[in-house]
Amino acid sequence: MKKLEISAFDIAQRFVGVKETPGTVSNPMIVAMLRLDQAWPTGEEVPWCSAFMNYVAWILRLPRSKSLAARSWLDVGMPVTTDKAEAGFDVVILQRGTGIQPGPEVTNAPGHVGLFAGLNVPTKTVLVLGGNQGDAVNIKAFPVEQILGIRRLV
């Protein structure tokens, strides 16, 4: 019997289009992701990119950070260089915000996390499949200068 291999990217793509609900009611799917490892979020008005990644990793029984902090993923899996990153298998951790940001040695600072979906060399951007990108799950381009690290979940 042939073994079916499903990647984190395959699972994450199933959630593309999931988005925050306008108004005071939260999307129950996003709340479920937030509450997987943390008891305090009662709604989606908190950063939920790491919750999305934890949810995808949990479904596949992959290593995960069990934290809502995006930079917590810098301590999960094995480091991978940008040139060795594999679309759909690796997690990319980015700086978030403007101005001077701390480097990857600081894990308690703003960040963003999602699945590496590729590089666009001409535009110097990294494509990321992630949650809380414009309040939804989608693929979005970020400047490569924002990359703090890429990790392979093994």
C-alpha positions as a Markdown table, in Angstrom:
| # | Residue | x | y | z |
|---|---|---|---|---|
| 1 | Met | 0.0 | 0.0 | 0.0 |
| 2 | Lys | 1.4 | 3.4 | -1.0 |
| 3 | Lys | 1.9 | 5.8 | 1.9 |
| 4 | Leu | 0.2 | 9.2 | 1.4 |
| 5 | Glu | 2.5 | 12.1 | 2.2 |
| 6 | Ile | 0.8 | 15.4 | 3.2 |
| 7 | Ser | 2.9 | 18.5 | 3.8 |
| 8 | Ala | 2.2 | 21.4 | 6.2 |
| 9 | Phe | 1.7 | 23.5 | 3.0 |
| 10 | Asp | -1.0 | 21.1 | 1.8 |
| 11 | Ile | -2.9 | 21.4 | 5.1 |
| 12 | Ala | -2.3 | 25.2 | 5.4 |
| 13 | Gln | -3.7 | 25.7 | 1.9 |
| 14 | Arg | -7.0 | 24.3 | 3.0 |
| 15 | Phe | -7.4 | 27.3 | 5.3 |
| 16 | Val | -6.8 | 29.9 | 2.7 |
| 17 | Gly | -9.7 | 32.4 | 2.9 |
| 18 | Val | -10.3 | 31.9 | 6.6 |
| 19 | Lys | -10.6 | 35.4 | 7.9 |
| 20 | Glu | -11.5 | 37.5 | 10.9 |
| 21 | Thr | -15.2 | 38.3 | 11.4 |
| 22 | Pro | -16.1 | 42.0 | 11.3 |
| 23 | Gly | -17.7 | 43.4 | 14.4 |
| 24 | Thr | -17.7 | 42.0 | 17.9 |
| 25 | Val | -18.1 | 38.3 | 17.0 |
| 26 | Ser | -15.0 | 36.3 | 16.4 |
| 27 | Asn | -14.5 | 33.5 | 13.8 |
| 28 | Pro | -14.7 | 30.3 | 15.8 |
| 29 | Met | -12.0 | 28.6 | 13.7 |
| 30 | Ile | -9.5 | 31.3 | 14.6 |
| 31 | Val | -10.5 | 31.2 | 18.2 |
| 32 | Ala | -10.0 | 27.4 | 18.2 |
| 33 | Met | -6.5 | 28.0 | 16.8 |
| 34 | Leu | -5.7 | 30.5 | 19.5 |
| 35 | Arg | -7.0 | 28.3 | 22.3 |
| 36 | Leu | -5.1 | 25.2 | 21.2 |
| 37 | Asp | -2.2 | 26.1 | 23.6 |
| 38 | Gln | -3.4 | 29.2 | 25.4 |
| 39 | Ala | -6.4 | 29.7 | 27.6 |
| 40 | Trp | -6.6 | 33.5 | 27.6 |
| 41 | Pro | -7.5 | 34.6 | 24.0 |
| 42 | Thr | -11.3 | 35.0 | 23.9 |
| 43 | Gly | -11.3 | 36.6 | 20.4 |
| 44 | Glu | -9.4 | 37.1 | 17.3 |
| 45 | Glu | -8.3 | 40.6 | 18.0 |
| 46 | Val | -4.8 | 39.4 | 18.9 |
| 47 | Pro | -1.9 | 38.4 | 16.7 |
| 48 | Trp | -2.8 | 34.8 | 15.5 |
| 49 | Cys | -0.1 | 33.9 | 13.0 |
| 50 | Ser | 1.7 | 31.7 | 15.5 |
| 51 | Ala | -1.6 | 30.1 | 16.5 |
| 52 | Phe | -2.2 | 29.2 | 12.8 |
| 53 | Met | 1.2 | 27.6 | 12.5 |
| 54 | Asn | 0.8 | 25.7 | 15.8 |
| 55 | Tyr | -2.6 | 24.4 | 14.5 |
| 56 | Val | -1.2 | 23.2 | 11.2 |
| 57 | Ala | 1.8 | 21.6 | 13.0 |
| 58 | Trp | -0.6 | 20.0 | 15.5 |
| 59 | Ile | -2.7 | 18.4 | 12.8 |
| 60 | Leu | 0.4 | 16.8 | 11.3 |
| 61 | Arg | 2.0 | 15.9 | 14.7 |
| 62 | Leu | 5.0 | 18.1 | 13.8 |
| 63 | Pro | 7.1 | 19.9 | 16.3 |
| 64 | Arg | 5.6 | 23.2 | 17.3 |
| 65 | Ser | 6.2 | 26.2 | 19.6 |
| 66 | Lys | 3.0 | 26.0 | 21.7 |
| 67 | Ser | 3.2 | 29.8 | 22.0 |
| 68 | Leu | 1.4 | 32.7 | 20.4 |
| 69 | Ala | 4.7 | 34.6 | 20.0 |
| 70 | Ala | 5.8 | 34.4 | 16.4 |
| 71 | Arg | 9.5 | 34.5 | 17.3 |
| 72 | Ser | 9.0 | 31.4 | 19.5 |
| 73 | Trp | 9.4 | 29.5 | 16.2 |
| 74 | Leu | 13.1 | 30.4 | 16.2 |
| 75 | Asp | 13.5 | 27.6 | 18.8 |
| 76 | Val | 11.6 | 24.9 | 16.9 |
| 77 | Gly | 13.1 | 22.5 | 14.3 |
| 78 | Met | 16.4 | 22.9 | 12.6 |
| 79 | Pro | 17.8 | 26.1 | 11.0 |
| 80 | Val | 17.8 | 26.3 | 7.3 |
| 81 | Thr | 19.5 | 28.9 | 5.0 |
| 82 | Thr | 17.4 | 30.8 | 2.6 |
| 83 | Asp | 19.0 | 29.1 | -0.4 |
| 84 | Lys | 18.2 | 25.6 | 1.1 |
| 85 | Ala | 14.6 | 26.5 | 2.1 |
| 86 | Glu | 11.9 | 24.3 | 0.7 |
| 87 | Ala | 8.5 | 25.7 | -0.2 |
| 88 | Gly | 5.8 | 24.1 | 1.9 |
| 89 | Phe | 8.1 | 22.4 | 4.4 |
| 90 | Asp | 9.9 | 25.2 | 6.1 |
| 91 | Val | 8.7 | 27.9 | 8.6 |
| 92 | Val | 9.9 | 31.4 | 8.0 |
| 93 | Ile | 10.1 | 33.9 | 10.9 |
| 94 | Leu | 10.1 | 37.6 | 10.2 |
| 95 | Gln | 10.5 | 40.9 | 11.9 |
| 96 | Arg | 7.3 | 42.8 | 12.4 |
| 97 | Gly | 6.9 | 46.6 | 12.7 |
| 98 | Thr | 8.9 | 49.6 | 11.6 |
| 99 | Gly | 12.1 | 51.1 | 12.8 |
| 100 | Ile | 15.0 | 49.3 | 14.3 |
| 101 | Gln | 14.1 | 45.7 | 15.3 |
| 102 | Pro | 16.1 | 43.3 | 17.4 |
| 103 | Gly | 17.7 | 40.3 | 15.7 |
| 104 | Pro | 16.8 | 36.6 | 16.0 |
| 105 | Glu | 18.5 | 36.3 | 19.4 |
| 106 | Val | 15.6 | 38.2 | 20.9 |
| 107 | Thr | 12.5 | 36.1 | 21.0 |
| 108 | Asn | 10.2 | 38.3 | 23.1 |
| 109 | Ala | 9.9 | 41.0 | 20.4 |
| 110 | Pro | 7.3 | 41.5 | 17.6 |
| 111 | Gly | 7.4 | 39.1 | 14.8 |
| 112 | His | 5.5 | 37.2 | 12.1 |
| 113 | Val | 5.6 | 33.5 | 11.2 |
| 114 | Gly | 4.2 | 31.4 | 8.3 |
| 115 | Leu | 5.2 | 28.7 | 5.9 |
| 116 | Phe | 7.9 | 29.4 | 3.3 |
| 117 | Ala | 6.2 | 29.5 | -0.1 |
| 118 | Gly | 9.2 | 30.6 | -2.2 |
| 119 | Leu | 11.5 | 33.5 | -3.0 |
| 120 | Asn | 10.8 | 36.2 | -5.6 |
| 121 | Val | 14.4 | 37.1 | -6.5 |
| 122 | Pro | 13.6 | 40.1 | -8.8 |
| 123 | Thr | 11.5 | 41.8 | -6.1 |
| 124 | Lys | 13.7 | 40.6 | -3.2 |
| 125 | Thr | 10.7 | 39.2 | -1.4 |
| 126 | Val | 9.9 | 36.0 | 0.4 |
| 127 | Leu | 6.4 | 34.5 | -0.1 |
| 128 | Val | 4.7 | 33.3 | 3.1 |
| 129 | Leu | 1.6 | 31.2 | 3.5 |
| 130 | Gly | 0.3 | 32.3 | 6.9 |
| 131 | Gly | -2.4 | 33.4 | 9.1 |
| 132 | Asn | -3.2 | 37.0 | 10.2 |
| 133 | Gln | -1.9 | 38.4 | 7.0 |
| 134 | Gly | -4.4 | 41.2 | 6.4 |
| 135 | Asp | -6.6 | 39.5 | 9.0 |
| 136 | Ala | -6.8 | 36.3 | 6.9 |
| 137 | Val | -5.0 | 33.1 | 5.8 |
| 138 | Asn | -3.3 | 33.8 | 2.5 |
| 139 | Ile | 0.0 | 34.0 | 0.7 |
| 140 | Lys | 1.8 | 37.4 | 1.0 |
| 141 | Ala | 5.1 | 38.8 | 0.0 |
| 142 | Phe | 7.5 | 40.3 | 2.6 |
| 143 | Pro | 10.9 | 41.9 | 2.1 |
| 144 | Val | 13.7 | 39.4 | 2.5 |
| 145 | Glu | 15.4 | 41.8 | 4.9 |
| 146 | Gln | 12.7 | 41.0 | 7.4 |
| 147 | Ile | 13.7 | 37.3 | 7.6 |
| 148 | Leu | 15.0 | 36.4 | 11.1 |
| 149 | Gly | 15.2 | 32.7 | 10.4 |
| 150 | Ile | 13.9 | 29.7 | 8.5 |
| 151 | Arg | 13.3 | 26.4 | 10.4 |
| 152 | Arg | 12.7 | 22.9 | 9.1 |
| 153 | Leu | 10.2 | 21.0 | 11.2 |
| 154 | Val | 11.6 | 17.4 | 11.6 |
